[in-house]
Amino acid sequence: MNITVVGTGYVGLVTGTCFSEMGNKVTCIDIDQKKVEALKNGIIPIYEPGLEPLVKKNFELGNLNFSTDIKDGLINSEVAFIAVGTPMGDDGSADLQYVLAVARAIGKEMTQKLVIIDKSTVPIGTADKVKAAIQEELDKRGVDIEFHVVSNPEFLKEGAAVNDFMKPDRVVVGAETEAAFKVMRKLYATFTHNHDRLIEMDVRSAEMTKYAANTMLATKISFMNEIANICERVGADANKVRIGIGSDNRIGYSFIYPGAGYGGSCFPKDVKALKKIAEEHGYKAKLIESVEDVNDAQKFVIANKVIAKFGEDLSGFTFGVWGLSFKPGTDDMREAPAIYVIKELVKRGAKVKAYDPKAMHEAQEFYLKGVENVEYVASKYKALEGADAMILLTEWKEFRSPDFMEIKELLKSAVIFDGRNQYNVFDIEEEGFEYFQIGKA
């Protein structure tokens, strides 16, 4: 099939590349000329395992192209994905200006029957607005072209997005007509040999499914962090509790690890957006509001442990931080706990030596830009040289089995704050460390 994908961010680039890998002809559109030229030269704007070689391969084969002109993509396309950002507004709602701008551009340039697919995470009712925007532009042109607007939310995990797209556990399609469903079945045929994976529903239910899924996962995280905080106060061990409840297959082990809170591009934004959607329809979503409140507080738990150990005045103290991204396998720092922990420490006079395998550029240029007393170093052990304590905030694989004897030699004092509960408390304490976890007194 001939496919247009508007937006070369995380979702758009993965979507376009994976469709091109299956032999489709894909044109990815972006208004950023520098970004488009970089992509043509094999320079990928995001870190996502496995994505770069697929982009280079399919660009060289001619299956994948990049352009700033939406007309280039729409000339022969049967489907057009809208995969642009929906940033969070001041009130927590999703900003649709970019989605609707693309819709209007499609209406101005389309010349033949087209299925327009909302891939961005958008509020319920967005498909109606996209449809109206396109129709308005067609009316201005005085042309009558058949088109269908479909909701096809993404369920990609950063760090595993390519595999998630290639082997989806489900593909949700919301449409109004059988003609649109037929095109979507054809589009995803190579990914859904098992037809149970393609789930058809109405458009609004599809739009809601994305918010409901992310909020459910965020709820599990905040619930477990709430339990961990109670465990600390009553003398229980949250890690043992996690094993005890995770063995119940109705609950499972996924998303019930105590930690420093969730971050990233989806959970924080989508929880806020769903809460706002509920408010706009006269419903106060108390549980969803609590999920957000627990997470906001959780990002300060490790900083509070450091302060409890070393005091409110951290002048003269240096802390070695392992991990900046909100989770391993990505350079994404949006709402990452590291941002909050580091700012709390330096605000009290501390110095920070930070290391992350992929996210240090993001930290320096965006999320911690201008924050003083933060030094970025080339290795995990370099971050610990002369530090008063080690703080683990992202569970990258290279942090899982470190040399604890070397850590002890590098640190001024044998103290570890573990914001991801990576290590066995007994092993660490046997090595002579003072060890602080989440969910254990």
N, C-alpha and C positions, 0 to 999 in steps of 0.2 A: 504494500500500500504506500501511497504518498502521504506523508505526515508533516504537519507544521507544529512546532513547539515554540510558543512565545514565552521567553524567559529562560535564561541559562544559569539560574541559581541552582541550589541543591536539588530541588525536585525536577525542574525542567531539564537540566543536563543529564541527570540519571535516566529520566524517562526517554528523552530523545536518543541517548546512546544505546540503551537496552533495546529499543525498537529497531534501531539501525543494525544492531548485532544479529537480529533475526532476518535480515535481508530487506527490510523496508527502506525506502528512500526518505530520509528525514532532514528537514531544514530547521535549525534552531535560530530563533530571532532574538536579538537583544539590541537595545538602543545605545549601549555603550560600545563605541567603535573600538576602543583600546582592548576591551574584553574580547570582542569578536576576533580581532587580529591575533590576540594571544592564543585563543582557542585554535585558530587555524595553524598556529605554530606549535601546537601540542602543549601549551602552557595552561594548566587547569587551575581555576580560581579557588577551588576548594580541595580539601584533603578527604578523599573517600577511597578506601582500599579497593583496588581492582578497576577503578574508573579510568584512570589515565591511559593504560594500554588499550582499552576498548575505544576510547575517543580517538587516539592516534591511528589505530588499525582501521576503523570504519571511515575516518576522514580520508585516509590514503586509498581505501577501496572505492570511495565515491558514494558510500551509503549515507554519510553524515556530512552536512554542510552547515556553515554559519553565516549569518547575514544581519545587517541592520535594517533591511527593507522588508517589511511584512509581505509586500507584493511578491517577492521572490519565492516565498514559501507557499503562498496561496494559489499560485497559477495552476498547479495540477493536483493540489491536495484534496483528499477525501475527508480528512479530519484535521482539526486544529485544536491543539491543547492550549489553554490559558494556564500558565504556570509562573505567574509573577507574584511578588510579595504582597502580603496583606498585613502590614505592620499594625501594631497595637496602638490605638489612640489613647489620649490622656484618660478617658473614661473606661478603658478596658475593652472597648469594642474594636472590631477589625476594620481597618481602613480599606475601602474598596476602590479608591481612586485609580489604582493601577489596573485592576481587573476590568473596570468599566472603560478605561482608556483603550485597552486592548480590544474590548468588544466593539467599540466605535471604529477602531482602525480596521477590524475585520469587516464590519458593515460597509466601510468605504471602499474596500479593495476586493471583496469576494466576487467571483464571476460565475461560479457554478455551485451546484448543490453541495452543502457542507454540513458536517456534524461538528459542533463546537463543544469542547469538553472542558469543564471546570476541573482542573487538577489542583489548583490552589485550595488551601483550607479556607472556606468562606462561610459566612453566616447563613442560616436557613432563610431561603427566599432569594438568594443571590442569582440563581439561574433565571428567575423571572426578570430581574434587573438587567442581566446580560442579554436576554432575549429582547427586551424592550429597546435597549441601546442599539443593538444590531438592526432591529426593524426600523428604528428611527432614521438610521443612516441610509438604509435601502429606500425608504420612502422619499428622502431628500434627493436620491439619485433617480427616483421614478422607475425603479426596476423591481421585478417580482422574482426572487430567487428562493427556492426551498432551503430551509435550514432547520436544524434541530439542536437544542442545547441540552447537554447531558452533564450530570454530576458523577465524577469518577475519582473520589478521594484517594489520596496516597496513604499507605501504611508502611512507610520505609523507616527502618532504624538506621540512624547515622552510625557509620562504622560497618554496616552490613547491608547497605542499600542495594548494591548491585545484585547480591544473592537474593534479597527479598523480592526484587522486581522479577528476576528470572524464575524464581520458584515461589510464587505467592501462596500464602495460605488461604487467601480469598481475594477476589476482585469484585468490588462493590460498584454496581452501575445503576444510576438513577436516571430514568428517561420517561418521556410521555407517550412515545409511539413505538410500535413494533419495528418500524423502519430504522429508528435509532438503535434499538436493541440489536437488530440484525447486523448493523455496521460494527457495533461494539463486540459482538461475538466473533466476528471475522478478525477484528483488530487484535483480540487477545487469544485467538485460537492456539497459537504456538505456546502460550504460557499456561493454558488451562485445559490440558487434555482430559483431566477429570472435571466434568461439567459442574460438579458440586462446588467448585472453587469460584465460579462466576455467579454472583448473587444479584438478581435483578429486583429492583424495587422502584417506587416513585421517587422523584427528584428530591423532595424535601426530606424524605427518610434517609436518602443517601447523604445529604448534607449534614444531617443530624448524627449519622453513624460515626463520622470522623470525630466530632466533638465528644460524643459519648465514649468512644473507645479510649481516646487520650485522657479524658477525665477519669475514667475507671482505673486506668493504670496509675495516674497521679494519685488517686484515692488510696490505692494499695500502698504506695510509697509513703504517703503522709500517715496512713494508719500505722504502718510498721514503725515509723519514726516516733509516733505518739506512744506506742507500746514500749519502744526502747527508752524513752524519757521516763516512763513510769518504772521500768525495770531498774534504772539507776537509783531511783528513790526508795524502792522496796527491797533492794538487794538481790534481784533476779538477774539473769544473764540473757540479754536479748538474742544473742546468737543461738543459744539453746532453745529459746522460745520459738525462734524462726524455724528451726528444724522440727520442733514439735508440731507446729501448725502447718508447715509446708507439706508434711507427709499426708495431710488430708487432701485428696485429689480435687476436692471442691475449691480449695484455696490455692494449692500449688506453691512452688518455690520462686516463681518469677515475680520480680518487683516487690519482694518482701525482705530485702536486705537493709538493715539500718544504715543510715549514712548522713551526709551533710546536706541533704535536700536535692530535689530534682532541678534541672535547668534545661538549657537547649532552646531550640526554635519552636517546639510544639507545646509541651505541657504547660509552661507558664502562660503562654499567650492563649492557648485554647481553653484552659480553665477559666481565665478571666473573661474570655469572650462568651463562653457558655453561661457564666454567671450574669453577664450583661444582657444576653438574649433573654434569660429568664426574667430579669428585672423589667425589660421592655414589654414583656407580656404579663406583667402584674404578679409575678411569682418570686418570692425570696428564697433562693436556693441555699438553705442553711448548711447542708452537708458540703456542698461545693465550696462555699465561702470558708468553711472550716478547713478544708483540704488546703486551700491557698494560705490561710493564716498559719497553719502548722508548718508548711513549707517555708514561709517567710522567716519564721522564728528559727527553723532548723539550720539555716545557713550561718547562724551566729553561734551554734553550739560549740564548735571546735575553738573559735576565737575566745569564747567564754571560759573554756577549759584552760586555754593558755593563760588567760588573765588570772584565773583562780590559782594557778600554779606559780606564776612569776610576778603577779601584782598588776595594779592598774597602770603604773608608770613603767613602760617597757623601754625607756631610754637606756641605751647601752646593750640591749639584747639583740641578737641576730637569730633569725629562724630560717631554716632550710626547707623550702616548700617543694614537694614532689607532686606535679600535676596541676595544670591550669584549665584545661578543657573541661566541659561539664561532664564528659564521660570518655572512656578510652575509644580509640578508633576514629577520632575526628579532631579537627582543629577548631571546632565551634565552641565559643566561650559565652554565648548568650545565656545570661542568668546563672553562670557557673558559680558554685559556692566559693571557689578560689577568689573571685572578685571581692566578695564580702569579707572573707577571712583576712585577706591581705590588707584591705583598706582599714579594717578595725585595728590591726596590729600597728601599721605605720602611723595611724592617727594617734597612737599612744607612745610614739617615739621609737618604735622598733625598726630594725633593718631587716629586709627580706632578700634571700638569695633563692631565685626560682628556676626550676627546670621542668620542661614539658617536651616530649618528643616531637610535637607538631604545632602547638598553640602559642609559642613564644612571640612570634611575629604579631599574631592577633592581639596578644596582651599589650605589647609595646606600642602598636600603632592605633589601637582602638580602646579596648576595655580597661586597661590600666595606664593609658597614655596620660602623662603629666603627674602620675602618682610618684612622689619622691621616695627615695630610700629603697627602691626595688632594683636589684641587680639580676640580670638574666645570664645564666651560665650554660656551659656546653655539655654538662653531664650531670647525672643524679648525684654522684659522689662529690663533684665540685660544689654543689649547692650546700653540702654539709660541712665544708671546711671552716672550722672555727665557729660554727653555729651553736647556739645554746640548746636547740632542740630540732627535731625533724618533724615536719607536718605532712602527712600524706592526704591528698585531696582528690586524686583521680587514679583509678585502679588499672593503669596501663600494665601490660604483661611484664615489661621489664622491671617493674617494681615488686613483682610477686615473690621472688626468691632472692633477695639481696644478700650481700655478705654482711651479716650483722656485726662481726668482729671489726670489719673496716668502718662500718657506721659508728661504732663505739669509739674507735680511735680518732675519727674525724671530728666528732662532736665534743664540745666543751663539757657537756653533761649528758649522761645516757638517758635521754628523754625522747619518747616518740608519741606524737598525737596522731592517731589513725582515724581519719574521717571516712574511711570506707570499710573498716573492720576486716582488713586483708590478712592479718597475721594471727597465729594461734597465741593467745595471751600467755599460756604456760611456757611455750618455747621462748617468747620474748623475755619474760620475767626471769627464766633460767639463765639467760644471757646477761642478766644484771641490769636490764633496762627498767625505768619507770615508764609504764605503758598506759596510755589513755585511749580507750575506745568509746564508741557511742553505744549506749545501752548497757553499760556495766560500770558499777560504782568503783 
